[in-house]
Amino acid sequence: MLAGLEKLLVKAELVSPEELKTGRAAGPADDANRQRVLKAENVAETIAKGGPVAMTTSNPPRFKSGDSVRAVNQHPLGHTRESRYVRGHVGIIHEHHGAHVFTDRNAEGSKEGRHLYSLRFTAEALWGKSASEPNAVYVDLWEDYLEPT
């Protein structure tokens, strides 16, 4: 994660590779960078805004609210947002969040849009008959992680 942040800082021209290497500023900040300084009193507001993650995609959503789907039981070598405890289990589409930056590919440097859904898994579906009812878990999953039942 730190390496990704360092790349973003260099790309935004907030620091140079040399400054990262030495841990020291190459010189005083210029006027343009002084305007870009995030002041402590603005940190909470900036974080709350989040980043631009909504994207467009030419593919229509495959699922709608109420659809029964199974979380694909996959074990990729790289990044995934699919929690192991939902893999292979059946849930119900609660909400379609639209298309967003697909984090799995974004972690590899490719910015692609994918449909994102909120799924409702009953406790029994995840942990068996001894699970506490009527509890449920809501998990946001990418369309690529889902298959119809």
Steps between C-alpha positions, in 0.01 A plus 500: 500500500785739581657440158169593335477820703859589408421453130195725533705770673760495221232493228328801659841670507474558874838333557784382281644148502817650650301661784338165578838328499666751733196594707589867456345777292716611208426863580228732622146440377395716208174700501310232305583230756425731794143527367471118491598445864237310697461673834428294811159661552391385149610135521168353628297684235737394221494135604118506528475615136684189383651465156342495156402134465180513293560392141306424190491163330336392177379177662154504657472353853445122500301499824221696670371531855350174620708274272654193661872470423797293610834657591752325276742278692826629356851537639689759295869562558457877500268749665130423549222659704309172525517383861576131537204439731248587224664301218274222377200625699164623372374848575234739375572822310394777737610799292687589182753778570572574132836467327819588687875463467568126515753478783646167392619645167573844643752338736676377183495847342195456273203730567185312396135537595298209640155470655497488880223341706402475865408140584312369800622167635302337780708380793376148430617517136849593617544299820237225494189410698657581837546865400304763686178590317366735367844659461646589163821642358507759221805491274585714196624283213600563141297344220806292400471317834139395445314230308125443474352211701 
